[in-house]
Amino acid sequence: MDLLLPRGYLSYSQMTCWKSSPARYRREYFENGKKLDSKYLRFGKQFAQMLEDGQIAQIPRYSAPEHEIKTIIGNVPCLSFIDSYEPTEHIFIEYKTGKIPWTQSKVQKHEQLVFYATALKSVTGIMPQYCHLIWIPTEENQGTEFWDKVDKRVMLSDKEPMIFKREFDEREIVRMEKEIVKVALQISVAYRAFIEEQI
């Protein structure tokens, strides 16, 4: 059966949305409803732009920032955006901002890194041996104005970023390939049913 996906491809954010809440996925992707938004997500996007513009020089970067990967895994079109990629060494960096510190255990369990490694292997034929996740601490600034106190602003903290190395195993890649196909099929079946409901 041919896949029918609402965006025509599967991304990591789509996959995690579907696995955590099919009802939310339906609202956001089938019905084109409002997507989850917060000041923390907005700051994450702002940070990525600041990094790309060279405003944060002390954070390690590779030669290909915001590297787009379009590939097909199994029979599933996949789209990924890697924060920073070094094609000569076939390694990448994922940046995370936030108040809560990351740990090595949390990094090991973070499936987004395996999703990206799987996409890279699909495109290049080479499995990345490792990647780095860099946690950039943030804090909420309470200003003197009334509205600043009500809605604190997210800003970079004075704390030093933490760099974690995450190695990959071939078995993880195989497992992720199967997971991508399984989730895409589930979404496709649900999307066809949704379309039929509209007729």
C-alpha positions as CSV (number, residue, x, y, z in Angstrom):
1,M,0.0,0.0,0.0
2,D,1.3,3.5,-0.9
3,L,1.9,5.8,2.0
4,L,-0.2,8.9,2.3
5,L,1.3,11.4,4.7
6,P,-0.2,14.9,5.4
7,R,3.1,16.6,4.7
8,G,4.4,14.1,2.2
9,Y,7.3,13.2,4.5
10,L,8.0,12.2,8.1
11,S,10.2,14.3,10.4
12,Y,11.4,13.5,13.9
13,S,9.0,16.1,15.4
14,Q,6.1,14.4,13.6
15,M,7.1,11.0,14.8
16,T,7.3,12.0,18.4
17,C,4.1,13.9,18.2
18,W,2.3,10.9,16.8
19,K,3.8,8.5,19.4
20,S,3.0,10.8,22.3
21,S,-0.5,11.9,21.2
22,P,-2.3,10.8,18.0
23,A,-5.1,13.2,18.8
24,R,-2.7,16.1,18.9
25,Y,-1.1,14.9,15.7
26,R,-4.5,14.8,14.0
27,R,-5.2,18.4,15.2
28,E,-1.9,19.8,14.0
29,Y,-1.3,17.9,10.8
30,F,-4.6,16.5,9.6
31,E,-6.7,19.5,10.5
32,N,-3.9,22.1,10.2
33,G,-4.6,23.4,13.7
34,K,-2.4,25.6,15.8
35,K,0.9,23.9,16.7
36,L,2.3,23.8,20.2
37,D,4.0,27.1,21.0
38,S,5.8,28.6,24.0
39,K,8.4,31.2,24.8
40,Y,10.9,28.4,25.2
41,L,10.3,27.1,21.7
42,R,10.4,30.6,20.3
43,F,13.7,31.2,22.1
44,G,15.1,28.0,20.7
45,K,14.4,29.2,17.2
46,Q,15.8,32.7,18.0
47,F,19.0,31.0,19.4
48,A,19.4,29.0,16.2
49,Q,19.2,32.2,14.1
50,M,21.7,34.0,16.4
51,L,24.1,31.1,16.0
52,E,23.7,31.1,12.2
53,D,24.3,34.8,12.1
54,G,27.6,34.4,14.1
55,Q,26.3,36.3,17.1
56,I,27.4,33.5,19.5
57,A,31.0,32.8,18.5
58,Q,32.0,30.7,21.5
59,I,29.7,27.8,20.7
60,P,31.4,25.0,18.6
61,R,30.1,24.7,15.1
62,Y,30.9,22.7,12.0
63,S,31.2,23.7,8.4
64,A,27.6,23.1,7.4
65,P,25.1,24.8,9.8
66,E,21.4,23.9,9.5
67,H,22.1,21.0,7.2
68,E,19.0,19.7,5.5
69,I,18.6,16.0,4.8
70,K,16.0,14.6,2.4
71,T,16.0,10.9,2.0
72,I,13.8,7.8,1.8
73,I,14.1,5.2,4.6
74,G,12.3,2.0,3.8
75,N,9.5,3.5,1.6
76,V,9.2,6.6,3.8
77,P,10.3,10.1,2.6
78,C,12.1,11.7,5.6
79,L,13.1,15.3,6.2
80,S,15.7,16.3,8.8
81,F,17.5,19.5,9.8
82,I,20.8,18.9,11.6
83,D,22.0,21.9,13.6
84,S,25.6,21.6,12.5
85,Y,27.3,19.0,10.3
86,E,30.9,18.2,9.3
87,P,30.9,16.1,6.1
88,T,34.6,15.5,6.1
89,E,34.4,13.6,9.4
90,H,30.7,12.6,9.1
91,I,29.7,13.9,12.5
92,F,27.1,16.4,13.7
93,I,26.1,18.6,16.6
94,E,22.6,19.0,18.1
95,Y,22.1,22.2,20.2
96,K,19.6,22.2,23.1
97,T,18.7,25.3,25.2
98,G,16.9,25.2,28.5
99,K,17.1,25.6,32.3
100,I,17.2,21.9,33.2
101,P,20.7,20.5,32.7
102,W,21.2,17.6,30.3
103,T,22.9,14.4,31.5
104,Q,24.8,11.7,29.6
105,S,22.0,9.3,30.4
106,K,19.4,11.7,28.9
107,V,21.5,12.2,25.8
108,Q,21.8,8.4,25.3
109,K,18.0,8.1,25.4
110,H,17.4,11.0,23.1
111,E,16.0,9.4,19.9
112,Q,16.3,12.5,17.8
113,L,20.0,11.8,17.5
114,V,19.4,8.3,16.3
115,F,16.8,9.6,13.8
116,Y,19.4,12.0,12.4
117,A,22.2,9.3,12.3
118,T,19.8,7.0,10.4
119,A,19.0,9.8,7.9
120,L,22.7,10.5,7.3
121,K,23.4,6.8,6.8
122,S,20.6,6.6,4.3
123,V,22.0,9.5,2.3
124,T,25.7,8.8,2.5
125,G,25.8,5.0,3.0
126,I,28.1,5.6,6.0
127,M,26.9,5.4,9.6
128,P,28.1,8.3,11.8
129,Q,30.2,6.9,14.6
130,Y,29.1,9.6,17.0
131,C,27.7,13.1,17.4
132,H,27.8,15.8,20.0
133,L,24.9,17.3,21.9
134,I,25.6,20.7,23.4
135,W,23.4,22.0,26.1
136,I,23.3,25.9,26.4
137,P,21.9,26.9,29.7
138,T,19.1,29.6,29.8
139,E,17.4,31.5,32.6
140,E,14.4,33.7,32.9
141,N,15.1,37.4,33.5
142,Q,12.7,39.3,35.8
143,G,12.8,42.9,34.7
144,T,11.6,45.9,36.5
145,E,8.5,46.6,34.4
146,F,5.2,45.1,35.5
147,W,4.8,42.8,32.4
148,D,8.4,41.6,32.7
149,K,7.5,40.3,36.2
150,V,4.3,38.6,34.9
151,D,5.9,37.1,31.8
152,K,9.6,36.5,32.4
153,R,11.9,36.6,29.4
154,V,14.1,33.7,28.4
155,M,17.7,34.6,27.9
156,L,21.1,32.9,27.8
157,S,22.6,32.1,31.2
158,D,26.2,32.9,32.4
159,K,26.7,29.2,33.0
160,E,29.1,27.3,30.7
161,P,27.6,25.1,28.0
162,M,27.9,21.3,28.5
163,I,29.2,19.1,25.6
164,F,28.1,15.4,25.5
165,K,29.4,12.8,23.1
166,R,26.9,10.2,21.8
167,E,28.2,7.1,20.0
168,F,26.0,5.1,17.7
169,D,25.5,1.4,17.2
170,E,24.4,-0.3,14.0
171,R,21.6,-2.1,15.9
172,E,20.1,1.3,16.8
173,I,20.0,2.4,13.2
174,V,18.2,-0.8,12.2
175,R,15.7,-0.4,15.0
176,M,15.1,3.3,14.0
177,E,14.6,2.3,10.4
178,K,11.9,-0.2,11.4
179,E,10.3,2.4,13.8
180,I,10.1,5.0,11.0
181,V,8.3,2.6,8.7
182,K,5.9,1.5,11.4
183,V,5.0,5.0,12.5
184,A,4.6,6.2,8.9
185,L,2.3,3.3,8.1
186,Q,0.2,4.1,11.2
187,I,-0.1,7.8,10.2
188,S,-1.0,6.9,6.6
189,V,-3.8,4.5,7.7
190,A,-5.2,7.2,10.1
191,Y,-4.9,9.9,7.5
192,R,-6.7,7.9,4.8
193,A,-9.5,7.3,7.4
194,F,-9.6,11.1,8.2
195,I,-9.9,12.0,4.5
196,E,-12.8,9.5,4.0
197,E,-14.5,11.1,7.0
198,Q,-14.5,14.4,5.2
199,I,-16.3,13.0,2.1
